[in-house]
């Protein structure tokens, strides 16, 4: 059977080349490899394909390349930097080169920034890498990689998720976008955070959390009473509009649903937020103002929390160069919009826009509330008023990040499912194509009322990997019977809790390069991606600087 499939695969390559020679172009664009997505992974995928001598097009829904790496996530979650190699390390070397120029320090002296981060230094001078950066600098580095490798990018092109994926005999022939453009290729790469191409191609996937029994795990599913970080309510906070009166109804942003039993699965996903780039420099600061639609009652929980403690909210204002900060969630009520994104992975484009708009209002309102509400301590208001949006970031988007942080959406069910056992190095993977090392990290999934009648968060997990672990080829490859010419380096085949470690930007870039290598090797050897041998892939990856062992 495999020999028959291989022959069909080779015939498909010849048919594609014949069509390319004999079909008028019109609105059709052709390349050996079509990369769908505008993420950091999309860039490294395309760079690798181009370097291996194959034609490649990026079809990006985003106008700005780089995904979260250029959209506020500048305080990089790297894990063990020694396992970051290849094109990914080149990106961080471009960042280093930028900050070696005196003119790159507009608002701060380089000596004043120093080498920030306890245990996570920003600069590795010996390796000429810099891991912490401003959003526009990251975008510039990605654009440099695109230019240097002569890669064509079609921007603001959104996949037609209804009828835009044409398949024949288990292979994608073409994809079309809402603008009417058609993109034909031999191999396709879904490098989006959402996995829209993967889903539209009929590939199996999962959303939400699996029960622990599915993959014999410990940290998946509902985890009530498990508090690995500080992002939970440490005091008894009343959840009702009228304290002590359940009939008055719940305060905003508390779910009326029961959270489920521990270790059971659900269709809920960890919270999203925007990673804001704020500054305290007076000449580069845009003031925080009241957003249209502001409703102070949305933050009543925060006001009640301030009556008992206020020692966590500013805990993740991580410093990046030029007196700016990468703002992340910290504490029980913060920038994560808990429970307001559960339908995002499967939602239509219009519904996703609604979810994103609601998240923007929530975070802008939270900034304004924290800066102005008299129920909060004076020092809190003074601190928030010392911050503002960075005038030189996201200048065409009202100083707001381009992308919401989609920490998790769909996850493919591919040839190999990465689980907790792989991250904890309890079993060897058959065919490694990269490495990860970060903690299995999930942000809170839901906010609910405990049996005792108090508000609490659930889902925030952090379990360290004992050492860097290998990520298997099968986790970026659909099952052969579902699609023979698609690779998925972002929405990888993994359980919820394993994805909590894999989902870091450097890993997405690593897997993007590996996907590009697999695609190019398959074309070079006229094989299906599923027919490549481990040795063929391993040699190519090592030759190109990927790190497969630690």
N, C-alpha and C positions, 0 to 999 in steps of 0.2 A: 504493500500500500504506500509506504513512504517513497519508494522508487517512482511509483506512478505520480505521486504528488510533486516530486522533484522535477519530473519531466514537464508536467503542466506549468510549474513555476518558471522553468527555463523558456518554454514556449511563450509565456506571457511577456517575458522581457523582449523577445524578438518582435512580438506583435506590437508592443508599445513603441519600439523604435520604428517599425513600419508606419504606424499611425502618425508619428511625429514628422516623418518625411513626406507624407502624402495628404495631410489634413491642413486646411487653411486655418490660420490662427484666430482671426476674429477677436472675441473676448477670451479666448482660451490661452492660458499660459502653461508652459511645459518645463519640467525639469526632472532630473533623475530622482531627486528627493524633494518633497514638499513638507515644510515644517509649519505646523499650525500653532500659533501662539506668539506672544511678545515677551515672554519671561526670560530670565537669565538663562534658563535651560535651553530655550529656543535659540538663543545666540550661540551658546557653546556647541549645540548640535550642528548648526549651520556652518560654523567655523570649521569643525572637524570634517564635515562632508566636503567643503570647498578645498581644504588642504589635501584631501585624498583624491582630488582631481575629478570630482563629480559635480554636476550642476545642481544648484539648490536654490529654492525660493523660500522666503519667510512670508507667511500669510498671517498678519498680526491684527487681532481685534484692537489692540492698543496703538495709539499714536506715538507713545514714548516707550522705548525698549527697556527691558531690564526687570520688569515685574517689581516685586517688593524690594529688590536690591537697589533700585533707583527710585523707590517710592516711599522712603522714610526709614527703612530698616538698615540703618547705617552702622549700628552697633552689632556687628555680625556675630551670630551664634555659631562658632566654628567647631567646638569640641576640640579634638586633638588635631592641631594644624599639620602634623607630620604626615597625615594621610590625605592631604589635599595637594594634588599634583596636576600635571597637564595644563590644559587650557584654563582651567579654573584658577590655578596659581598664577597664570599669566595675567588674569584679570586683576588680581590683588597686587601684582607687580606694576601694572599700569597705574593703579591708585597710588602706590608708593612713589612712582616717578612724578606724578602730578604734584604731590606734596613736598617734593624736594625743591620745587621752584619757589623762590621768595614771593613772587606775585600771586601765589595761590593762597597766601595768608592775608586776607583782606581785613578781617575783623579781630585778629588775634595773632600774636607772635608764635612762631612754631615752638620756640623754647617754652612758652607759657602753657602750651597744650601738653608737651612732653609725651610720655609713653603710658597713656592712661589704661586703667583696667587691671584690678588685682587678679592675677592668674590668667588674664586675658589681655596681654599687651597689644596696643594698637599697631606698633611698628616692630618689624623684625628687620633690622638694618642689614644683618649678615645675609639674609635670604632676599633682600630688596622687596619685601612685601609689606603692605599696610592693610589692616583688616577693618579699620573703622574709618568712616568717610561721610561726606555730605552727599545728599541725593543727586544733585546735578553733576557731581564729579563721577559718580557711578554711571550715570547715563552717558556721560562723555566717554567713559572707558568702553562701554558697550558699543557706542557708535564708532569709536576708533577701530574696534575689532571687526565691525561690519565693513567699514571702508577699506581697511588693510586687506581684507579677503574678498573684496569685490562682490559682496552679497547683495542681491536685490531684495528689498523689503516692500511688500504691499501692506500699507498701514490702514487702520480703520476699516478692515475687512472682516465681517462677522459671518461665521459659518451659517449657512441655511440648515438649521438643525432638523427641519421637517423632511425636506426632499433633496438636500444638497450633497449627500454622500451616495455615490454610485458604486455598487459592488457587482462583481461578476466572478463566479466560481471561487468564492471565498477571498477575493482580492478587491481592494479599493482601486477603482479606475480613475475616479476624479472626485473633487469636492467643489462645490460652488458656494459663493457668498451672497449675502442679501443684496449686494450691489449688482449682481448678475455676472460677476467674473467667474470663470471656470479654471480650475487648476488641476492639471493632469501630471501624474508622476508614476514612477515604478514602486517607490516606497514612501510611506507617509509617517510623519512623526506628530503625535499629539503632545505638545509641550505646554498645555494650558494648565492652570490651577484647577479648573472645573472638570476637565475630561470630556468636553462636549463632542469632539471628533470621535473619540473612543466609543462613547455611548451611541452616537448616531450611526456608527459602523456596526452596531449590534454585538459589541463585545460585552461580556459579563462584567459586572462590577457590584460593589457594595457601598452603601452609605450608612453612617451611624456607627454604633458600637456593637461588636459581636459579644455574645455571651462567652464567658471564660471557657466553657466546655467545648466550644467550637474548635479551638486550636490548642486546648489544654494550657491555657494561660492563667495568670494570677491577677494582672492589673488591667484587664479589659472590662467592659460592661460597667454597670452602675457601681459606684464606690462611695456610698454614704458613709460619713464618719471618718473618711481617710483624708488627712490633711498633710500633704507633703510640702506645701509651700505656705505662705502666710495669707493666701487669698480667700479667707473664710471669715465668718463672723465669730469673733472670740467672746462676744458679749451677747446677752439675751436681748435681742431687738424685736419689738412688737411689729408684726407684719400688717396690721389692720389700719385702715384709714382713721378710725376712732380707736385708739389703743384699748385693747381688752374687749373689743366688740366685733366678733367675726361677722355679724350681720351687716356691718358697715362696708364690707368688701375689702379686698386686698389692695395694698399700695401698688403703684405701677411697677412693672418689671419683676413681679413675683408670679410664678406659674401656679395656677390652681390645680395642676395635675399632680398626681402622686409620682414620686421620683422613681418608683420601681424597686425591686429587691436587689440587693447586692449581687454582683456577678452576672446579672441578666443583661441581655442585649436590648437595644432600642434603636430608633431611627434618628436620634438627636446627635448634634455635632457640637464640637467645642466652639467657643465664642470667637467672633471676629472683632477687629477694631481697625482704625487707621493709625499708622505709626507717624505721629505728628513730628514735624521739624520746627521746634520753637527756638527762640533766641532771647537773650537778655541785653544784647547790644542795642543801645538807643538809636543808633543810626541805621540799623538794619531791621528794626522791629515794627511790625504792623499790629496795632492794638487789638485786643480781644473785644468784640462787640456782641451785642445781643442778636442772635440769629432770628430770622423770620420764622414764626411758628413756635417760639420759645415758650415753654411751660414749666415753671419752677416746681410744680408738683411731681414731675418725673424724677426728682432728686430728693424726695422726702426721706428716703432711706439714708442718704448721705447725711442729711441734717440730723437725723436721730443717731446715727453712728458717731457724729461729732460730739454728742453729749457725753460719750463714754471714752472715746479715744480718737486721736488723729496723729498717728505716727507712721503711716504707711503710704499715703496717697502719692507723695513725691519720691517714692523709693526707686522708681525706674525712669528718672529723667537722666538718661545716660549721656555723658558728654561726647560729642563728636567735634571735629575741628571747627574753628572760627566762631567759638562761643555759642554753639548750637547744641541741641539735644535731640536724641531719638527717644520719643516718649512712648513708653509701653505701659500696659496694665500693671497695677500693683495694689494689693489690698482687696478687701471684700466687695467694695463698690468703687469701681474705677472706670477705665476707658473701655474695657471689654463690655460689649452690649449683650449680656448673657441671655440666651434663650430666644433671641430675636432673629435668628438666621437658620432655623432648622430646615426650612424648605428651600434654602438657597441652591443647593447642588442640582436639584431637578427642576428648578423654577425656569419659566420663560425669561427671555431677555427683559421684557417689560416688568415682570415681577422682581427680577434681580435689581433693576433700577430703583424700584420702590424700596427694597430692602436697603440698598446702598444709601438712598436719600434719607431714610429713617436713621441709619447709623451716623450719617453726617450731622443731622439735626441733634441727635443724642450727644455726640461728642462736642459739637460747638456749644450746645446748651450747657453741658457739664463744665466747660471752661468758663463760660459766663457766670454760671451759678457759683462756682468756686471763687470767682473774682469779686462777686458782688453781694452774695446773700448774707445778711446780717446775723443769721443764726450760726454761721461758722465763725471759728476763732479769728480775731483780727489779723494774727500773723499769717493765717492761711490765705486770707484775701490779699494781704500785702505781697505775699510770695507769688501768688498767681498773677497779680497785676504787674509784677516785675518781668513777666514773660510776654511774648507776642509771637505772631507768625513771622517766619523768616522771609524778608522781602525779596531775597534773591533765590528762593526755592519755589518751584511749581508756579512760575510767574504767569503762565497762561491758564492757570486753574484756580485763580483767587487764592494762591499760596497754600492750597490744600493738596494733600497727596493724591496722585493719579489713581492709585489702586487701593482698594480695601484689602486687608490682610486675610485672605482666604486660607486659614490655617489647615483646612481639611475640607474636602468636598467628596467627589466620588473616588473610590479606590478600585482599581481593576482587580478582577479575579483571573490571573494569568497562569502561565505554565508553572510558576512557583509562587507561593504565598509567603512573604516574609512575616515572621511572627516574633513574639517575645523571646522565644528560644534562640532565634538567630541573633537578636540584639544582645542578649545576655550570653552569647557565645556558648550555648549548650549543645549545638549541633553544627557540623560543617555544611557550608552551602556547596552545591555541585559545581557551579561555574561563576566565580566572582567577576564582576565588571566594575567594581568600585568599592569604597569603604565609607562607613559612617562611624560616628563615635559619640554623638551627643546623647544626653539624657532622654529617656522615653518621657516626653513632656506633653501633657494635655492641659489646656486651659479649662476653666469651668464650663460645664455643659448646661447646667440648669440652676435656677434659684427657686426654692420651694419652702413650704412651711413644715417644720418638724412636728412629730406627735406631741411635743410639749408646747407647741403653739408659738414657736419663734422662727425667724427667717434664717435660712442657711443656704450655702452654695454647695454644689456637688460636681465632681468630675475633674478637679485639679490634681493631676498626678505628676510625679517626678521621680523616676527610678533610673539610677545611673547604670550605664553600660560599664562592665568591669574593665573593658579595653576596647579599642577599635574593632569593629566587626565587618565582615564581608557582606556585600549585597549581590544577590544572584541575578544572572542574566534573565532567568525566567520571570523575574518580578517586573521587568519592563517589556515583556513579550506576551501578547495575547495567546490563548490556546489556539493551536494550529487550525482546528476545525472552525474557529470563529473568525479569524482573519490572518492571512499569511504575509501581509506586507505592511504591518503597522507596528510601531514601537511607541512606548508610553513612559517617558523618563520622569514625569512629575506625579501623576495619579497612579503611582506604582501599585503593584499587587502586594498588598500587605494588610495585616490586621490594624485596627484603630490604634492600638497602643504601640505597635512597632512603627507605624507611620509617625507617631509622636516624636521619634528620634530621626527618622529618615527625612522628615519634611523641612530640613534646614537648607537655606539657599546654596551654600557650597556643595551640598550633596546633590541637589537638583542640577547644578552645573556639571558636576562629575558625571552623573548619569546621562546628561545630555550629550556630552562628548562621547560616552560609550555607545549611546544609541546611534550617533553619527558614524562611529566606526563600524558597528554591526551592519548598518545600512550600506555603507560604501563597500565593505568586504563582500557582502552578498551580491552586489552589482558586479564587482570585479571578478568574482569567481562564478558568476551566473548560477547562484544557488538561492533558494529561499532562505530567509533569515533563520528559520527553524533547522536548516540543514547544515549550518556552519558548525565546525567542531570547536570544542573548548580551546584546543591548542591554537587554532587559527586566530580566534578572538583574543586570547591572552597575549600572544606575541604582538599583535597590532597595538593593543592597549599599552603594554609595557614600553614598546618602541616610542609611543607618543606621550610618555611621561605619566600615565595613570599609575596609581599605587594600589596594588591588589593584596598586599600582605603587610602585616605589622609585626 
